[in-house]
Every structure is written in C-alpha cells, then in structure tokens.
Amino acid sequence: MDKELEELIITKRHHEIVDVLKVIDENISDIVLGRNRMIYVDIGMERMIPLNLLGDGVRRIMMVILSIYNAKGGIVVIDEIESGLHYGVLKSLWRSVLRIANETNVQLFITTHNHETIKYLWECLNESDYVSYQEITKVFTIRKLEEGNHKAYKYDFDQLENAINEQFELR
C-alpha cells in the first residue's frame, strides 16, 4: 500500500486520496509517508497521527482506492465493499471508486450482500457526472435452483432500477 501512496505523493496526486478519506473523517487534510514507510495523516492536531489509529473504515477505503490506482489497465476484485463502513459513506465511496477506476482504466468486480450498497450504486449512477457509467455497469446475482444447481442473473442499469424498486433479492 505504501508504494502506491508514494507514487501518488511524488506525482502530486495524493490530494485525491485525501479527498476520498474526507468522506470518513472531514478533519483529514493531508497524508504522508514517514519513518519506516509508516503512513501518517493530518487531522488538525499538533502532530500527524498514524493511519492505523483512525479506524477500519479509513484503512479500508485507503486500501480500496490505492488498489485501483495500482492496477492501472487491469482488474481489481473487492469483496464486500461496504465492510467496516458506515452506510452514510457508501454513495461517496461509489463516486470515488467509479471515477478512479475510469481514470485508471481498471475493471472492477465488487461483491456485496447488502441491498443498500446496490441501491447507493444505482443512485450514484443517476447523478449527472456518472450517467456515462450506466451502460458499462452490470449487477449479477447468483441463485441456487431447486435441483441444487446455481444460476447467475444479470441486471443492466434499467433492469437494476426495477429490481431495486421491486425489492428483488440482489445480494
């Protein structure tokens, strides 16, 4: 994680990480690498504090975003994207993940068992800045059939709206 952050600091793009982390803690104003490659965060105190002290949500978002930056032109798999996060940050997280994945040409495979997480994705895709992502975003659900086999169902953007409104089991 520190090598990806170092690259963003050197290229003066670490503010992008700071902006994403502000979703969790609005006091975060800067992030740096310190001794022994320890990541420090400025939250307005007299001294910067180690990232580890800010909690699971901040570390989780940092790991997700840096993984996407690190995989330029590749694929990132994120299991249970909402894990460790308050539901109130999910829409902002989707915005960041979609934007950064687009900028870095990264294909995402994201799992969730949370209906709200999918709903927030759909809401994000309805925002004017994210409408262009509607066509390339797909949601899949896998169901076990009576005979024990499994079947995958694909939802494009329009089908996703209907599935959410009808409260289909999407997770």
N, C-alpha and C positions, 0 to 999 in steps of 0.2 A: 504494500500500500504506500510505503514511503517513497519508492521510486517514481510512482505515478504522480504523487503530490509534488515531488521535487521538480519534475518536468513542467508541471503547471506553474510552479513558482518561478522557475527560470524563464519561462515564456510569458510571464506576467499575466497569467490567466487564472491564478489561484483565487481571484475575487469571485469567479464563477462558483467555486466550491463554497466560499463564504456565503454567497447569496443563497445557495441551497440550504446550508446549515442554519441560516437565519429563520428558516421555516420552523425549526425545532426550538431555537433559542435566539430571540431577536437581539440579544446583547452581543452576539458574536460579531466581531468587527475585523478580525484578521486571523490567519493561521500560518504557522511557520514550522520548519524543521529545526530542532535544537540538537543538543548533545546526544550522541549515540542514536541519532535519527529518530528521536522522540518527537512526536507531533504535539505542538503547543497551540493553544487557542487564546485569543484575546477576548475576554468578555467584559472589559471595562474595569477590571480590578487593577491593583498596583502592579501585579506581575501576571504574566501569561500563565495559564494552567495546562497541565497535560490533558490531552483529548480524552484519555481514559476516565477522567473524573467527571465528564459531562453526561455520562449515561449511555445506555444501549442504543437509544434512538439516534443520537448524534453519530455514534460509531457506525451504526447500521447504514444510515444514509451516506455517510462518507465512503464506506466500502462499496456500496452500490454505484455511486457516481464515479469513483475512481476506477472501478472495474470496467465501466463503459468507456471512459477515456482511454484506458489501457488496451482495449480490444479494437482499436480503430480498424474498420473494414472487416470485422469478424462477427462473432456471435457471443452473447452473454446470456447465461441462464441464471435467473433469480428465483429462488424458491421462497414462497410465502413472503412476498414483497412487503406486506404490512406488519410482519413480525417485529414486535418491540416498539411499534409506533402508535401514537395516538391517532384515532380516526380523523381528527381535525387537520392533520398534515397530509393526508393521502392525496387530495387533489393537487396540492402544490408539488408533492413528490412526482405525481404523474406528469405534470407540466415539465419539470426538470428532466426526468428520465426520457420523455419523448423528444424534447428539444436537443438534449446532448446526444442521444442515440442517432438522431437525424444528422447532426453536425459531424459526427464521427463515423457515419455510415455503418452503424452497428445494428445487427438484427437481434431483437430481444425475444426470449422465451421466458415468460413470467408465470409462476403458479400462484394460486391463492385458493383458500377455502372460505373466503369472506365475501359475502354478497355486496357489502358496502364498497369494498375495494373496486369491484367491477363497475358498480354504479358511478363511483367517482371518476373512473376512467372514461365512461360514457359522457359524463358531464363535462369533463375536460375536452373531449373530442368535439363537443358542441360549441366551444369557445372559438371566436373568430381566428385567433392565432394558431389553432390546432385543427381546423376543419380539413386541412390538406392531409392530415394523418388518418382520416376516416377510412379511406379506400385501402390503406395498407394494414390496418389493424384488424385482427381476427381474434375471436374468443372461441375456445374449444372446451367442451365438457365431455367427460367420459362416463358412460353409464354401464352398469352391469345388467345384462339382459337376463331374462328368466332362465334360460338354458345354461347360464354361467359364463357366456361369452361377454366380451366388452365391446362397446361401440362408441366411436367418437362422433360428436356433433359439432359442426362449425357454424358460428354466427358471424356474419359480416355486420357492419355498423347498423344498417337498417333493421336487421333481424335482432340485433342486440337490444335496441330500444324496445322492441316488442317483448322480448324475453324478460327484460327488467320490469317493464310495466305489468306484465302478467305474472311476475314473480316466479318464473321458471327456476328450477334448480340448476344453477350455472357453475357452481363450485366443484 
